Amino acid sequence: MSLFVDRVSRSQSMVQQLLARLLRTSLALLFKPATRWLSLSSQRRWMDIMAMTTLRARDVADHDDPVAGVPCRHYQPLHAQSTVLYLHGGGYVAGSPDSHKAITSHMARFANARVVVPDYRLAPEHPCPAAIEDAVAVYCQLLAEGVHPDTLTIMGDSAGGGLTMATLQVLKQKEIALPASVILFSPWVDLTLSQLFDTDRDIMLSQEWLQGAALNYGQTDLARPQCSPIYGDLSGLPPVLIQAGSDEILLNDSLRLCEALNEAGTSAHLQVHPQRWHDFQLHAGVLADADHALMTCARFILQHRKEPQS
């Protein structure tokens, strides 16, 4: 086991074990088949419908307001001390602030942070680099509005994790101040799908769906860093925390990215949760492992947040 990999171990109550089995079975029956048989527009609606089964943090206010012309959902605790720019997953072809309301609202609560969730443009209507352009625009507008980069974190899950890395590379190229920290959940950083993990154990994603999403978003030259940021410049980036489940098709993307970041001189740490599926953090408020994962993220944000110098 490499020094930068932490295989999380935690004893669980019988109730949590049964709940995890129920969630696993439900996702296997309701999510994965939908990605195979439904049209893309129906998949988008279905993802939002399934999000209705997740638990939003009720004690965090939210509102919708565009940032830099990009529609955004804002979660605003009363005395927020940090800001999180959260880029949702969905294979670049689906997903929305609604589909990720549980993970983002609980993140706001645990981290006592304002969380901004862009409803960035999706493929195939808007292929790469449209999503990157939207993310960069929102980030820059947050800075322009007075958010200090030392109090800012970029987070993303799945395709949103890849989008986070691509956004960071653009910000670095443009010499724009980088955030204090980066958090990724099961990031999809190699659209060539060259080193997928055990495809049979993943209850959510299939190789066929990922291939279709990759072509819709990247179209040609899927190995270019805009699409597959693992092949881009990974040096000089803020500290990175990566979380993944042991039972997911994209686990190797997390392992490879963590190793590549450390080799490039960027501090990165990977936590692998045993017997957990892709984006299990979406079940925050219900699944104890998801809550623990987000609380770890909150500590990571606090650890790397700095008081802005006047």
C-alpha positions in Angstrom: 0.0 0.0 0.0 1.5 3.3 -1.0 2.0 6.0 1.5 -0.5 8.4 -0.1 -3.3 5.8 -0.1 -5.5 5.3 3.0 -7.9 2.4 2.8 -10.5 3.5 5.3 -11.7 1.0 7.9 -14.7 1.5 10.1 -17.0 -0.8 12.0 -20.7 -0.4 11.2 -23.9 -1.0 13.1 -26.3 -3.6 11.8 -28.7 -0.9 10.7 -26.0 0.8 8.6 -25.0 -2.5 7.1 -28.6 -3.2 6.1 -29.0 0.3 4.8 -25.9 0.0 2.7 -27.2 -3.2 1.1 -30.5 -1.6 0.4 -28.9 1.4 -1.3 -26.6 -0.9 -3.3 -29.5 -3.0 -4.5 -31.6 0.0 -5.4 -28.9 1.6 -7.4 -28.1 -1.6 -9.2 -31.8 -2.0 -10.2 -32.8 1.6 -10.8 -29.7 3.5 -12.0 -27.4 1.3 -14.1 -30.2 -0.1 -16.3 -31.5 3.5 -16.9 -28.1 4.5 -18.4 -28.4 1.6 -20.9 -32.0 1.9 -22.0 -33.2 5.5 -21.6 -32.5 8.3 -24.0 -30.1 11.0 -22.9 -32.8 13.4 -22.1 -34.7 10.8 -20.1 -31.5 9.9 -18.3 -31.2 13.6 -17.2 -34.7 13.6 -15.8 -34.3 10.2 -14.2 -31.1 11.4 -12.4 -33.0 14.3 -10.9 -35.9 12.0 -10.0 -33.6 9.6 -8.2 -32.1 12.6 -6.3 -35.5 12.9 -4.6 -34.6 9.8 -2.7 -31.6 11.4 -1.2 -31.7 13.6 1.9 -31.0 17.3 1.6 -29.6 19.1 4.7 -32.7 21.0 5.9 -30.9 23.6 8.0 -29.0 25.2 5.2 -30.6 28.0 3.1 -30.3 27.9 -0.6 -31.2 30.1 -3.6 -30.6 30.2 -7.4 -28.6 33.1 -8.8 -26.4 33.2 -11.9 -22.7 33.9 -11.6 -20.9 35.2 -14.6 -24.0 34.4 -16.6 -23.9 30.7 -15.6 -27.0 29.4 -13.6 -25.9 28.5 -10.1 -27.3 27.0 -6.9 -26.0 28.7 -3.7 -26.0 27.0 -0.3 -25.5 29.7 2.4 -25.0 28.9 6.1 -25.5 31.9 8.4 -21.9 32.4 9.3 -20.0 30.8 6.4 -16.2 31.0 6.8 -15.2 29.5 3.4 -16.5 29.2 -0.1 -16.7 25.9 -2.1 -17.1 25.9 -5.9 -18.7 22.5 -6.5 -18.7 20.9 -10.0 -21.2 18.1 -10.2 -20.8 14.8 -12.0 -22.9 13.1 -14.6 -20.5 12.1 -17.3 -20.5 15.7 -18.8 -23.9 14.8 -20.3 -26.2 14.8 -17.3 -26.4 15.9 -13.7 -27.4 19.2 -12.2 -27.5 21.2 -8.9 -30.8 19.3 -8.2 -29.2 15.8 -8.7 -26.4 16.7 -6.3 -28.4 18.6 -3.7 -27.7 16.1 -0.9 -24.0 16.1 -1.2 -23.7 19.9 -1.7 -26.1 20.9 1.1 -24.4 18.6 3.6 -21.0 19.8 2.5 -22.2 23.4 3.2 -23.3 22.3 6.7 -20.3 20.2 7.7 -17.8 22.7 6.4 -19.7 25.8 7.4 -19.1 27.0 3.8 -21.0 28.8 1.1 -21.3 26.2 -1.7 -21.8 27.4 -5.3 -22.9 24.8 -7.7 -22.8 25.8 -11.4 -25.4 24.3 -13.8 -22.7 24.2 -16.5 -23.4 23.4 -20.1 -23.7 19.7 -21.0 -22.6 17.7 -24.0 -23.4 16.7 -26.7 -25.2 20.1 -27.2 -22.1 21.8 -25.7 -19.0 19.6 -26.0 -15.6 20.3 -24.5 -14.4 23.0 -23.6 -17.8 24.5 -22.8 -18.0 23.1 -19.3 -14.5 24.3 -18.6 -15.3 27.8 -19.8 -18.3 27.9 -17.5 -16.3 26.7 -14.5 -13.5 29.2 -15.1 -16.0 32.0 -15.6 -17.7 31.3 -12.3 -14.4 30.9 -10.4 -13.1 34.2 -11.8 -16.3 36.0 -10.9 -16.2 34.7 -7.4 -12.7 36.3 -7.1 -14.0 39.5 -8.6 -16.8 39.6 -6.1 -14.2 39.5 -3.2 -13.9 35.8 -2.4 -10.2 35.4 -1.4 -8.5 32.3 -3.0 -7.1 31.4 0.4 -10.7 30.7 1.6 -11.8 29.0 -1.6 -12.0 25.2 -2.4 -12.8 23.6 -5.7 -14.6 20.2 -5.4 -16.0 17.9 -8.0 -17.3 14.3 -8.3 -16.9 11.9 -11.2 -16.9 14.0 -14.4 -17.0 17.0 -12.1 -13.7 15.8 -10.7 -12.2 15.7 -14.1 -13.7 19.1 -14.8 -12.1 20.4 -11.6 -8.6 19.3 -12.7 -9.1 20.7 -16.2 -10.3 24.0 -14.7 -7.2 24.2 -12.4 -4.9 23.7 -15.3 -6.6 26.6 -17.2 -6.4 28.8 -14.2 -2.7 28.0 -13.8 -2.0 28.7 -17.5 -3.8 32.1 -17.2 -1.8 32.9 -14.0 -5.0 33.3 -12.0 -4.7 32.8 -8.2 -5.5 29.1 -7.3 -7.7 28.0 -4.5 -6.5 26.9 -1.1 -7.5 23.2 -1.6 -9.0 20.7 -4.0 -11.3 17.8 -3.2 -12.3 15.1 -5.6 -14.8 12.3 -5.4 -14.2 9.4 -7.7 -12.7 11.7 -10.4 -13.0 10.7 -14.1 -9.7 12.0 -15.4 -9.0 9.7 -18.4 -11.7 9.7 -21.0 -9.7 7.2 -23.1 -10.8 4.6 -20.6 -7.4 3.0 -21.0 -7.2 1.5 -17.4 -10.6 0.9 -16.0 -11.0 -1.1 -12.8 -13.1 -4.3 -12.3 -16.2 -3.4 -14.5 -18.4 -6.1 -13.0 -18.4 -4.7 -9.4 -19.6 -1.2 -10.3 -23.4 -0.9 -9.5 -23.8 2.4 -11.3 -21.5 2.9 -14.3 -20.8 0.7 -17.3 -17.9 0.9 -19.8 -20.5 1.3 -22.6 -22.1 4.3 -21.0 -18.7 5.9 -20.2 -17.6 5.4 -23.8 -20.7 7.2 -25.1 -20.4 10.0 -22.6 -16.7 10.4 -23.5 -17.4 10.7 -27.2 -20.3 13.1 -26.6 -18.1 15.4 -24.6 -14.6 15.0 -26.1 -15.7 14.0 -29.7 -12.1 13.6 -31.0 -8.7 13.3 -29.3 -10.0 12.1 -26.0 -6.4 12.1 -24.6 -6.0 15.9 -24.8 -5.6 17.4 -21.3 -8.9 19.4 -21.6 -10.7 16.0 -21.7 -8.3 13.8 -19.8 -6.5 16.1 -17.4 -4.3 13.3 -16.0 -2.2 13.9 -19.1 -1.8 17.6 -18.4 0.5 19.6 -16.2 -0.2 18.5 -12.6 2.6 20.5 -10.9 2.1 23.6 -8.7 -1.5 22.8 -7.7 -3.0 23.2 -4.3 -3.2 20.2 -1.9 -5.7 17.6 -3.2 -7.9 15.1 -1.2 -9.3 12.3 -3.3 -12.0 9.9 -2.1 -13.2 6.8 -3.9 -15.1 3.5 -3.3 -13.3 0.2 -3.6 -16.1 -1.2 -5.8 -16.1 1.2 -8.8 -15.0 1.1 -12.4 -13.1 4.4 -12.0 -11.0 3.4 -9.0 -7.9 3.3 -11.2 -8.4 6.9 -12.2 -8.2 7.9 -8.5 -5.1 5.7 -7.9 -3.3 7.0 -11.0 -4.2 10.6 -10.4 -3.0 10.6 -6.8 0.3 9.0 -7.9 0.8 11.4 -10.8 0.0 14.4 -8.6 2.6 13.4 -6.0 5.2 12.6 -8.7 4.6 16.2 -10.1 5.2 17.7 -6.7 1.6 18.4 -5.8 0.5 17.1 -2.4 -2.3 14.5 -2.9 -3.9 11.9 -0.6 -6.3 9.2 -1.5 -8.9 7.6 0.8 -10.5 4.4 -0.5 -13.7 3.3 1.3 -14.2 -0.5 1.2 -17.4 -1.9 -0.2 -18.5 1.5 -1.3 -19.7 2.4 -4.8 -19.2 5.3 -7.1 -20.2 8.7 -5.6 -21.4 7.1 -2.3 -21.1 10.5 -0.8 -24.4 11.4 -2.5 -26.1 9.5 0.3 -25.0 12.0 3.0 -27.6 12.3 5.8 -28.5 8.7 5.3 -25.3 6.6 5.0 -22.9 7.0 7.9 -19.9 6.5 5.6 -21.0 9.4 3.4 -21.3 11.7 6.5 -17.8 10.6 7.7 -16.4 11.2 4.3 -17.8 14.7 4.1 -16.7 15.5 7.6 -13.2 14.5 6.6 -13.5 16.9 3.6 -14.6 19.7 6.0 -11.5 19.1 8.1 -9.4 19.2 5.0 -10.9 22.6 4.0 -10.3 24.0 7.5 -6.8 22.7 7.6 -5.8 24.5 4.3 -7.9 27.6 4.7 -5.8 30.7 5.4 -6.9 34.0 6.8 -6.6 36.6 4.0 -3.8 39.2 4.6 -5.1 42.7 4.7 
